Amino acid sequence: MGVKSYETLAEADPRRIEIVTGRKYQFWNHIKKSLLSLPPKVELKVEETECRGQGKLKPVVTLTRLSQTLQSTKQHYADMIVVSEEDNLILFHEKIT
């Protein structure tokens, strides 16, 4: 059937999904509702820039929303946390909505 991602699941034939999973008619409605409640897809990009005069590296973290939320009334939250592996310290923490 070839469903390997949420995108291909959303594009799949609803009746075929019900047949393959052995579920009754209307099962697809529950799947579609679950797909609509997923948070938007984002890309996380981390780059290093050098601080002037200090000789240290500064990380620049960029979050880019790749998809819009689809008619969902549910608010999604995330936490971005940057931690130092050497001394196990939290260097940065921000709530993202």
Phi and psi restraints in degrees (range 20) as a CNS / XPLOR table:
assign (resid 1 and name C) (resid 2 and name N)
       (resid 2 and name CA) (resid 2 and name C) 1.0 80.4 20.0 2
assign (resid 2 and name N) (resid 2 and name CA)
       (resid 2 and name C) (resid 3 and name N) 1.0 23.2 20.0 2
assign (resid 2 and name C) (resid 3 and name N)
       (resid 3 and name CA) (resid 3 and name C) 1.0 -89.0 20.0 2
assign (resid 3 and name N) (resid 3 and name CA)
       (resid 3 and name C) (resid 4 and name N) 1.0 108.6 20.0 2
assign (resid 3 and name C) (resid 4 and name N)
       (resid 4 and name CA) (resid 4 and name C) 1.0 -124.9 20.0 2
assign (resid 4 and name N) (resid 4 and name CA)
       (resid 4 and name C) (resid 5 and name N) 1.0 2.5 20.0 2
assign (resid 4 and name C) (resid 5 and name N)
       (resid 5 and name CA) (resid 5 and name C) 1.0 -153.1 20.0 2
assign (resid 5 and name N) (resid 5 and name CA)
       (resid 5 and name C) (resid 6 and name N) 1.0 168.1 20.0 2
assign (resid 5 and name C) (resid 6 and name N)
       (resid 6 and name CA) (resid 6 and name C) 1.0 -64.3 20.0 2
assign (resid 6 and name N) (resid 6 and name CA)
       (resid 6 and name C) (resid 7 and name N) 1.0 -33.2 20.0 2
assign (resid 6 and name C) (resid 7 and name N)
       (resid 7 and name CA) (resid 7 and name C) 1.0 -65.1 20.0 2
assign (resid 7 and name N) (resid 7 and name CA)
       (resid 7 and name C) (resid 8 and name N) 1.0 -45.8 20.0 2
assign (resid 7 and name C) (resid 8 and name N)
       (resid 8 and name CA) (resid 8 and name C) 1.0 -70.3 20.0 2
assign (resid 8 and name N) (resid 8 and name CA)
       (resid 8 and name C) (resid 9 and name N) 1.0 -29.5 20.0 2
assign (resid 8 and name C) (resid 9 and name N)
       (resid 9 and name CA) (resid 9 and name C) 1.0 -66.1 20.0 2
assign (resid 9 and name N) (resid 9 and name CA)
       (resid 9 and name C) (resid 10 and name N) 1.0 -42.1 20.0 2
assign (resid 9 and name C) (resid 10 and name N)
       (resid 10 and name CA) (resid 10 and name C) 1.0 -64.7 20.0 2
assign (resid 10 and name N) (resid 10 and name CA)
       (resid 10 and name C) (resid 11 and name N) 1.0 -30.0 20.0 2
assign (resid 10 and name C) (resid 11 and name N)
       (resid 11 and name CA) (resid 11 and name C) 1.0 -90.2 20.0 2
assign (resid 11 and name N) (resid 11 and name CA)
       (resid 11 and name C) (resid 12 and name N) 1.0 -9.7 20.0 2
assign (resid 11 and name C) (resid 12 and name N)
       (resid 12 and name CA) (resid 12 and name C) 1.0 -70.9 20.0 2
assign (resid 12 and name N) (resid 12 and name CA)
       (resid 12 and name C) (resid 13 and name N) 1.0 157.8 20.0 2
assign (resid 12 and name C) (resid 13 and name N)
       (resid 13 and name CA) (resid 13 and name C) 1.0 -69.5 20.0 2
assign (resid 13 and name N) (resid 13 and name CA)
       (resid 13 and name C) (resid 14 and name N) 1.0 122.0 20.0 2
assign (resid 13 and name C) (resid 14 and name N)
       (resid 14 and name CA) (resid 14 and name C) 1.0 -57.1 20.0 2
assign (resid 14 and name N) (resid 14 and name CA)
       (resid 14 and name C) (resid 15 and name N) 1.0 -42.4 20.0 2
assign (resid 14 and name C) (resid 15 and name N)
       (resid 15 and name CA) (resid 15 and name C) 1.0 -66.8 20.0 2
assign (resid 15 and name N) (resid 15 and name CA)
       (resid 15 and name C) (resid 16 and name N) 1.0 -35.7 20.0 2
assign (resid 15 and name C) (resid 16 and name N)
       (resid 16 and name CA) (resid 16 and name C) 1.0 -65.2 20.0 2
assign (resid 16 and name N) (resid 16 and name CA)
       (resid 16 and name C) (resid 17 and name N) 1.0 -40.9 20.0 2
assign (resid 16 and name C) (resid 17 and name N)
       (resid 17 and name CA) (resid 17 and name C) 1.0 -59.9 20.0 2
assign (resid 17 and name N) (resid 17 and name CA)
       (resid 17 and name C) (resid 18 and name N) 1.0 -43.9 20.0 2
assign (resid 17 and name C) (resid 18 and name N)
       (resid 18 and name CA) (resid 18 and name C) 1.0 -65.6 20.0 2
assign (resid 18 and name N) (resid 18 and name CA)
       (resid 18 and name C) (resid 19 and name N) 1.0 -38.5 20.0 2
assign (resid 18 and name C) (resid 19 and name N)
       (resid 19 and name CA) (resid 19 and name C) 1.0 -67.3 20.0 2
assign (resid 19 and name N) (resid 19 and name CA)
       (resid 19 and name C) (resid 20 and name N) 1.0 -48.2 20.0 2
assign (resid 19 and name C) (resid 20 and name N)
       (resid 20 and name CA) (resid 20 and name C) 1.0 -64.2 20.0 2
assign (resid 20 and name N) (resid 20 and name CA)
       (resid 20 and name C) (resid 21 and name N) 1.0 -38.8 20.0 2
assign (resid 20 and name C) (resid 21 and name N)
       (resid 21 and name CA) (resid 21 and name C) 1.0 -83.8 20.0 2
assign (resid 21 and name N) (resid 21 and name CA)
       (resid 21 and name C) (resid 22 and name N) 1.0 -9.3 20.0 2
assign (resid 21 and name C) (resid 22 and name N)
       (resid 22 and name CA) (resid 22 and name C) 1.0 72.9 20.0 2
assign (resid 22 and name N) (resid 22 and name CA)
       (resid 22 and name C) (resid 23 and name N) 1.0 21.9 20.0 2
assign (resid 22 and name C) (resid 23 and name N)
       (resid 23 and name CA) (resid 23 and name C) 1.0 -99.0 20.0 2
assign (resid 23 and name N) (resid 23 and name CA)
       (resid 23 and name C) (resid 24 and name N) 1.0 158.8 20.0 2
assign (resid 23 and name C) (resid 24 and name N)
       (resid 24 and name CA) (resid 24 and name C) 1.0 -79.6 20.0 2
assign (resid 24 and name N) (resid 24 and name CA)
       (resid 24 and name C) (resid 25 and name N) 1.0 166.7 20.0 2
assign (resid 24 and name C) (resid 25 and name N)
       (resid 25 and name CA) (resid 25 and name C) 1.0 -52.4 20.0 2
assign (resid 25 and name N) (resid 25 and name CA)
       (resid 25 and name C) (resid 26 and name N) 1.0 144.9 20.0 2
assign (resid 25 and name C) (resid 26 and name N)
       (resid 26 and name CA) (resid 26 and name C) 1.0 87.8 20.0 2
assign (resid 26 and name N) (resid 26 and name CA)
       (resid 26 and name C) (resid 27 and name N) 1.0 -8.0 20.0 2
assign (resid 26 and name C) (resid 27 and name N)
       (resid 27 and name CA) (resid 27 and name C) 1.0 -59.8 20.0 2
assign (resid 27 and name N) (resid 27 and name CA)
       (resid 27 and name C) (resid 28 and name N) 1.0 -36.0 20.0 2
assign (resid 27 and name C) (resid 28 and name N)
       (resid 28 and name CA) (resid 28 and name C) 1.0 -60.8 20.0 2
assign (resid 28 and name N) (resid 28 and name CA)
       (resid 28 and name C) (resid 29 and name N) 1.0 -33.7 20.0 2
assign (resid 28 and name C) (resid 29 and name N)
       (resid 29 and name CA) (resid 29 and name C) 1.0 -61.3 20.0 2
assign (resid 29 and name N) (resid 29 and name CA)
       (resid 29 and name C) (resid 30 and name N) 1.0 -37.5 20.0 2
assign (resid 29 and name C) (resid 30 and name N)
       (resid 30 and name CA) (resid 30 and name C) 1.0 -68.8 20.0 2
assign (resid 30 and name N) (resid 30 and name CA)
       (resid 30 and name C) (resid 31 and name N) 1.0 -39.5 20.0 2
assign (resid 30 and name C) (resid 31 and name N)
       (resid 31 and name CA) (resid 31 and name C) 1.0 -63.3 20.0 2
assign (resid 31 and name N) (resid 31 and name CA)
       (resid 31 and name C) (resid 32 and name N) 1.0 -46.7 20.0 2
assign (resid 31 and name C) (resid 32 and name N)
       (resid 32 and name CA) (resid 32 and name C) 1.0 -62.0 20.0 2
assign (resid 32 and name N) (resid 32 and name CA)
       (resid 32 and name C) (resid 33 and name N) 1.0 -41.1 20.0 2
assign (resid 32 and name C) (resid 33 and name N)
       (resid 33 and name CA) (resid 33 and name C) 1.0 -61.7 20.0 2
assign (resid 33 and name N) (resid 33 and name CA)
       (resid 33 and name C) (resid 34 and name N) 1.0 -40.8 20.0 2
assign (resid 33 and name C) (resid 34 and name N)
       (resid 34 and name CA) (resid 34 and name C) 1.0 -66.3 20.0 2
assign (resid 34 and name N) (resid 34 and name CA)
       (resid 34 and name C) (resid 35 and name N) 1.0 -39.8 20.0 2
assign (resid 34 and name C) (resid 35 and name N)
       (resid 35 and name CA) (resid 35 and name C) 1.0 -63.7 20.0 2
assign (resid 35 and name N) (resid 35 and name CA)
       (resid 35 and name C) (resid 36 and name N) 1.0 -37.8 20.0 2
assign (resid 35 and name C) (resid 36 and name N)
       (resid 36 and name CA) (resid 36 and name C) 1.0 -69.7 20.0 2
assign (resid 36 and name N) (resid 36 and name CA)
       (resid 36 and name C) (resid 37 and name N) 1.0 -22.4 20.0 2
assign (resid 36 and name C) (resid 37 and name N)
       (resid 37 and name CA) (resid 37 and name C) 1.0 -90.6 20.0 2
assign (resid 37 and name N) (resid 37 and name CA)
       (resid 37 and name C) (resid 38 and name N) 1.0 -1.2 20.0 2
assign (resid 37 and name C) (resid 38 and name N)
       (resid 38 and name CA) (resid 38 and name C) 1.0 -68.9 20.0 2
assign (resid 38 and name N) (resid 38 and name CA)
       (resid 38 and name C) (resid 39 and name N) 1.0 147.6 20.0 2
assign (resid 38 and name C) (resid 39 and name N)
       (resid 39 and name CA) (resid 39 and name C) 1.0 -68.6 20.0 2
assign (resid 39 and name N) (resid 39 and name CA)
       (resid 39 and name C) (resid 40 and name N) 1.0 159.3 20.0 2
assign (resid 39 and name C) (resid 40 and name N)
       (resid 40 and name CA) (resid 40 and name C) 1.0 -65.2 20.0 2
assign (resid 40 and name N) (resid 40 and name CA)
       (resid 40 and name C) (resid 41 and name N) 1.0 153.6 20.0 2
assign (resid 40 and name C) (resid 41 and name N)
       (resid 41 and name CA) (resid 41 and name C) 1.0 -77.9 20.0 2
assign (resid 41 and name N) (resid 41 and name CA)
       (resid 41 and name C) (resid 42 and name N) 1.0 135.7 20.0 2
assign (resid 41 and name C) (resid 42 and name N)
       (resid 42 and name CA) (resid 42 and name C) 1.0 -130.0 20.0 2
assign (resid 42 and name N) (resid 42 and name CA)
       (resid 42 and name C) (resid 43 and name N) 1.0 156.6 20.0 2
assign (resid 42 and name C) (resid 43 and name N)
       (resid 43 and name CA) (resid 43 and name C) 1.0 -112.7 20.0 2
assign (resid 43 and name N) (resid 43 and name CA)
       (resid 43 and name C) (resid 44 and name N) 1.0 132.5 20.0 2
assign (resid 43 and name C) (resid 44 and name N)
       (resid 44 and name CA) (resid 44 and name C) 1.0 -108.1 20.0 2
assign (resid 44 and name N) (resid 44 and name CA)
       (resid 44 and name C) (resid 45 and name N) 1.0 123.1 20.0 2
assign (resid 44 and name C) (resid 45 and name N)
       (resid 45 and name CA) (resid 45 and name C) 1.0 -124.3 20.0 2
assign (resid 45 and name N) (resid 45 and name CA)
       (resid 45 and name C) (resid 46 and name N) 1.0 126.4 20.0 2
assign (resid 45 and name C) (resid 46 and name N)
       (resid 46 and name CA) (resid 46 and name C) 1.0 -118.2 20.0 2
assign (resid 46 and name N) (resid 46 and name CA)
       (resid 46 and name C) (resid 47 and name N) 1.0 125.8 20.0 2
assign (resid 46 and name C) (resid 47 and name N)
       (resid 47 and name CA) (resid 47 and name C) 1.0 -126.9 20.0 2
assign (resid 47 and name N) (resid 47 and name CA)
       (resid 47 and name C) (resid 48 and name N) 1.0 154.0 20.0 2
assign (resid 47 and name C) (resid 48 and name N)
       (resid 48 and name CA) (resid 48 and name C) 1.0 -109.2 20.0 2
assign (resid 48 and name N) (resid 48 and name CA)
       (resid 48 and name C) (resid 49 and name N) 1.0 132.5 20.0 2
assign (resid 48 and name C) (resid 49 and name N)
       (resid 49 and name CA) (resid 49 and name C) 1.0 -124.8 20.0 2
assign (resid 49 and name N) (resid 49 and name CA)
       (resid 49 and name C) (resid 50 and name N) 1.0 147.8 20.0 2
assign (resid 49 and name C) (resid 50 and name N)
       (resid 50 and name CA) (resid 50 and name C) 1.0 -88.0 20.0 2
assign (resid 50 and name N) (resid 50 and name CA)
       (resid 50 and name C) (resid 51 and name N) 1.0 133.2 20.0 2
assign (resid 50 and name C) (resid 51 and name N)
       (resid 51 and name CA) (resid 51 and name C) 1.0 -74.6 20.0 2
assign (resid 51 and name N) (resid 51 and name CA)
       (resid 51 and name C) (resid 52 and name N) 1.0 134.4 20.0 2
assign (resid 51 and name C) (resid 52 and name N)
       (resid 52 and name CA) (resid 52 and name C) 1.0 -68.7 20.0 2
assign (resid 52 and name N) (resid 52 and name CA)
       (resid 52 and name C) (resid 53 and name N) 1.0 130.9 20.0 2
assign (resid 52 and name C) (resid 53 and name N)
       (resid 53 and name CA) (resid 53 and name C) 1.0 78.3 20.0 2
assign (resid 53 and name N) (resid 53 and name CA)
       (resid 53 and name C) (resid 54 and name N) 1.0 -12.7 20.0 2
assign (resid 53 and name C) (resid 54 and name N)
       (resid 54 and name CA) (resid 54 and name C) 1.0 -103.6 20.0 2
assign (resid 54 and name N) (resid 54 and name CA)
       (resid 54 and name C) (resid 55 and name N) 1.0 -19.3 20.0 2
assign (resid 54 and name C) (resid 55 and name N)
       (resid 55 and name CA) (resid 55 and name C) 1.0 71.5 20.0 2
assign (resid 55 and name N) (resid 55 and name CA)
       (resid 55 and name C) (resid 56 and name N) 1.0 15.7 20.0 2
assign (resid 55 and name C) (resid 56 and name N)
       (resid 56 and name CA) (resid 56 and name C) 1.0 -106.3 20.0 2
assign (resid 56 and name N) (resid 56 and name CA)
       (resid 56 and name C) (resid 57 and name N) 1.0 159.1 20.0 2
assign (resid 56 and name C) (resid 57 and name N)
       (resid 57 and name CA) (resid 57 and name C) 1.0 -96.7 20.0 2
assign (resid 57 and name N) (resid 57 and name CA)
       (resid 57 and name C) (resid 58 and name N) 1.0 141.7 20.0 2
assign (resid 57 and name C) (resid 58 and name N)
       (resid 58 and name CA) (resid 58 and name C) 1.0 -118.7 20.0 2
assign (resid 58 and name N) (resid 58 and name CA)
       (resid 58 and name C) (resid 59 and name N) 1.0 123.8 20.0 2
assign (resid 58 and name C) (resid 59 and name N)
       (resid 59 and name CA) (resid 59 and name C) 1.0 -78.6 20.0 2
assign (resid 59 and name N) (resid 59 and name CA)
       (resid 59 and name C) (resid 60 and name N) 1.0 140.0 20.0 2
assign (resid 59 and name C) (resid 60 and name N)
       (resid 60 and name CA) (resid 60 and name C) 1.0 -117.4 20.0 2
assign (resid 60 and name N) (resid 60 and name CA)
       (resid 60 and name C) (resid 61 and name N) 1.0 117.5 20.0 2
assign (resid 60 and name C) (resid 61 and name N)
       (resid 61 and name CA) (resid 61 and name C) 1.0 -107.1 20.0 2
assign (resid 61 and name N) (resid 61 and name CA)
       (resid 61 and name C) (resid 62 and name N) 1.0 126.2 20.0 2
assign (resid 61 and name C) (resid 62 and name N)
       (resid 62 and name CA) (resid 62 and name C) 1.0 -121.6 20.0 2
assign (resid 62 and name N) (resid 62 and name CA)
       (resid 62 and name C) (resid 63 and name N) 1.0 125.9 20.0 2
assign (resid 62 and name C) (resid 63 and name N)
       (resid 63 and name CA) (resid 63 and name C) 1.0 -106.4 20.0 2
assign (resid 63 and name N) (resid 63 and name CA)
       (resid 63 and name C) (resid 64 and name N) 1.0 127.5 20.0 2
assign (resid 63 and name C) (resid 64 and name N)
       (resid 64 and name CA) (resid 64 and name C) 1.0 -122.1 20.0 2
assign (resid 64 and name N) (resid 64 and name CA)
       (resid 64 and name C) (resid 65 and name N) 1.0 124.9 20.0 2
assign (resid 64 and name C) (resid 65 and name N)
       (resid 65 and name CA) (resid 65 and name C) 1.0 -75.9 20.0 2
assign (resid 65 and name N) (resid 65 and name CA)
       (resid 65 and name C) (resid 66 and name N) 1.0 121.8 20.0 2
assign (resid 65 and name C) (resid 66 and name N)
       (resid 66 and name CA) (resid 66 and name C) 1.0 -92.6 20.0 2
assign (resid 66 and name N) (resid 66 and name CA)
       (resid 66 and name C) (resid 67 and name N) 1.0 -22.7 20.0 2
assign (resid 66 and name C) (resid 67 and name N)
       (resid 67 and name CA) (resid 67 and name C) 1.0 -140.0 20.0 2
assign (resid 67 and name N) (resid 67 and name CA)
       (resid 67 and name C) (resid 68 and name N) 1.0 153.2 20.0 2
assign (resid 67 and name C) (resid 68 and name N)
       (resid 68 and name CA) (resid 68 and name C) 1.0 -88.7 20.0 2
assign (resid 68 and name N) (resid 68 and name CA)
       (resid 68 and name C) (resid 69 and name N) 1.0 151.9 20.0 2
assign (resid 68 and name C) (resid 69 and name N)
       (resid 69 and name CA) (resid 69 and name C) 1.0 -69.4 20.0 2
assign (resid 69 and name N) (resid 69 and name CA)
       (resid 69 and name C) (resid 70 and name N) 1.0 142.1 20.0 2
assign (resid 69 and name C) (resid 70 and name N)
       (resid 70 and name CA) (resid 70 and name C) 1.0 -100.5 20.0 2
assign (resid 70 and name N) (resid 70 and name CA)
       (resid 70 and name C) (resid 71 and name N) 1.0 101.0 20.0 2
assign (resid 70 and name C) (resid 71 and name N)
       (resid 71 and name CA) (resid 71 and name C) 1.0 47.6 20.0 2
assign (resid 71 and name N) (resid 71 and name CA)
       (resid 71 and name C) (resid 72 and name N) 1.0 26.3 20.0 2
assign (resid 71 and name C) (resid 72 and name N)
       (resid 72 and name CA) (resid 72 and name C) 1.0 -90.0 20.0 2
assign (resid 72 and name N) (resid 72 and name CA)
       (resid 72 and name C) (resid 73 and name N) 1.0 134.7 20.0 2
assign (resid 72 and name C) (resid 73 and name N)
       (resid 73 and name CA) (resid 73 and name C) 1.0 -92.0 20.0 2
assign (resid 73 and name N) (resid 73 and name CA)
       (resid 73 and name C) (resid 74 and name N) 1.0 -3.7 20.0 2
assign (resid 73 and name C) (resid 74 and name N)
       (resid 74 and name CA) (resid 74 and name C) 1.0 -80.3 20.0 2
assign (resid 74 and name N) (resid 74 and name CA)
       (resid 74 and name C) (resid 75 and name N) 1.0 131.3 20.0 2
assign (resid 74 and name C) (resid 75 and name N)
       (resid 75 and name CA) (resid 75 and name C) 1.0 -87.9 20.0 2
assign (resid 75 and name N) (resid 75 and name CA)
       (resid 75 and name C) (resid 76 and name N) 1.0 132.2 20.0 2
assign (resid 75 and name C) (resid 76 and name N)
       (resid 76 and name CA) (resid 76 and name C) 1.0 -107.1 20.0 2
assign (resid 76 and name N) (resid 76 and name CA)
       (resid 76 and name C) (resid 77 and name N) 1.0 140.3 20.0 2
assign (resid 76 and name C) (resid 77 and name N)
       (resid 77 and name CA) (resid 77 and name C) 1.0 -126.1 20.0 2
assign (resid 77 and name N) (resid 77 and name CA)
       (resid 77 and name C) (resid 78 and name N) 1.0 154.1 20.0 2
assign (resid 77 and name C) (resid 78 and name N)
       (resid 78 and name CA) (resid 78 and name C) 1.0 -147.1 20.0 2
assign (resid 78 and name N) (resid 78 and name CA)
       (resid 78 and name C) (resid 79 and name N) 1.0 160.1 20.0 2
assign (resid 78 and name C) (resid 79 and name N)
       (resid 79 and name CA) (resid 79 and name C) 1.0 -120.5 20.0 2
assign (resid 79 and name N) (resid 79 and name CA)
       (resid 79 and name C) (resid 80 and name N) 1.0 130.8 20.0 2
assign (resid 79 and name C) (resid 80 and name N)
       (resid 80 and name CA) (resid 80 and name C) 1.0 -103.3 20.0 2
assign (resid 80 and name N) (resid 80 and name CA)
       (resid 80 and name C) (resid 81 and name N) 1.0 120.6 20.0 2
assign (resid 80 and name C) (resid 81 and name N)
       (resid 81 and name CA) (resid 81 and name C) 1.0 -127.1 20.0 2
assign (resid 81 and name N) (resid 81 and name CA)
       (resid 81 and name C) (resid 82 and name N) 1.0 127.1 20.0 2
assign (resid 81 and name C) (resid 82 and name N)
       (resid 82 and name CA) (resid 82 and name C) 1.0 -111.6 20.0 2
assign (resid 82 and name N) (resid 82 and name CA)
       (resid 82 and name C) (resid 83 and name N) 1.0 124.4 20.0 2
assign (resid 82 and name C) (resid 83 and name N)
       (resid 83 and name CA) (resid 83 and name C) 1.0 -123.1 20.0 2
assign (resid 83 and name N) (resid 83 and name CA)
       (resid 83 and name C) (resid 84 and name N) 1.0 142.3 20.0 2
assign (resid 83 and name C) (resid 84 and name N)
       (resid 84 and name CA) (resid 84 and name C) 1.0 -84.9 20.0 2
assign (resid 84 and name N) (resid 84 and name CA)
       (resid 84 and name C) (resid 85 and name N) 1.0 123.9 20.0 2
assign (resid 84 and name C) (resid 85 and name N)
       (resid 85 and name CA) (resid 85 and name C) 1.0 -71.7 20.0 2
assign (resid 85 and name N) (resid 85 and name CA)
       (resid 85 and name C) (resid 86 and name N) 1.0 -33.2 20.0 2
assign (resid 85 and name C) (resid 86 and name N)
       (resid 86 and name CA) (resid 86 and name C) 1.0 -64.9 20.0 2
assign (resid 86 and name N) (resid 86 and name CA)
       (resid 86 and name C) (resid 87 and name N) 1.0 -50.7 20.0 2
assign (resid 86 and name C) (resid 87 and name N)
       (resid 87 and name CA) (resid 87 and name C) 1.0 -114.2 20.0 2
assign (resid 87 and name N) (resid 87 and name CA)
       (resid 87 and name C) (resid 88 and name N) 1.0 8.5 20.0 2
assign (resid 87 and name C) (resid 88 and name N)
       (resid 88 and name CA) (resid 88 and name C) 1.0 57.0 20.0 2
assign (resid 88 and name N) (resid 88 and name CA)
       (resid 88 and name C) (resid 89 and name N) 1.0 43.5 20.0 2
assign (resid 88 and name C) (resid 89 and name N)
       (resid 89 and name CA) (resid 89 and name C) 1.0 -106.1 20.0 2
assign (resid 89 and name N) (resid 89 and name CA)
       (resid 89 and name C) (resid 90 and name N) 1.0 145.4 20.0 2
assign (resid 89 and name C) (resid 90 and name N)
       (resid 90 and name CA) (resid 90 and name C) 1.0 -82.5 20.0 2
assign (resid 90 and name N) (resid 90 and name CA)
       (resid 90 and name C) (resid 91 and name N) 1.0 117.0 20.0 2
assign (resid 90 and name C) (resid 91 and name N)
       (resid 91 and name CA) (resid 91 and name C) 1.0 -90.4 20.0 2
assign (resid 91 and name N) (resid 91 and name CA)
       (resid 91 and name C) (resid 92 and name N) 1.0 -30.2 20.0 2
assign (resid 91 and name C) (resid 92 and name N)
       (resid 92 and name CA) (resid 92 and name C) 1.0 -154.7 20.0 2
assign (resid 92 and name N) (resid 92 and name CA)
       (resid 92 and name C) (resid 93 and name N) 1.0 138.1 20.0 2
assign (resid 92 and name C) (resid 93 and name N)
       (resid 93 and name CA) (resid 93 and name C) 1.0 -144.6 20.0 2
assign (resid 93 and name N) (resid 93 and name CA)
       (resid 93 and name C) (resid 94 and name N) 1.0 128.2 20.0 2
assign (resid 93 and name C) (resid 94 and name N)
       (resid 94 and name CA) (resid 94 and name C) 1.0 -145.0 20.0 2
assign (resid 94 and name N) (resid 94 and name CA)
       (resid 94 and name C) (resid 95 and name N) 1.0 136.2 20.0 2
assign (resid 94 and name C) (resid 95 and name N)
       (resid 95 and name CA) (resid 95 and name C) 1.0 -84.9 20.0 2
assign (resid 95 and name N) (resid 95 and name CA)
       (resid 95 and name C) (resid 96 and name N) 1.0 135.3 20.0 2
assign (resid 95 and name C) (resid 96 and name N)
       (resid 96 and name CA) (resid 96 and name C) 1.0 -119.6 20.0 2
assign (resid 96 and name N) (resid 96 and name CA)
       (resid 96 and name C) (resid 97 and name N) 1.0 132.0 20.0 2
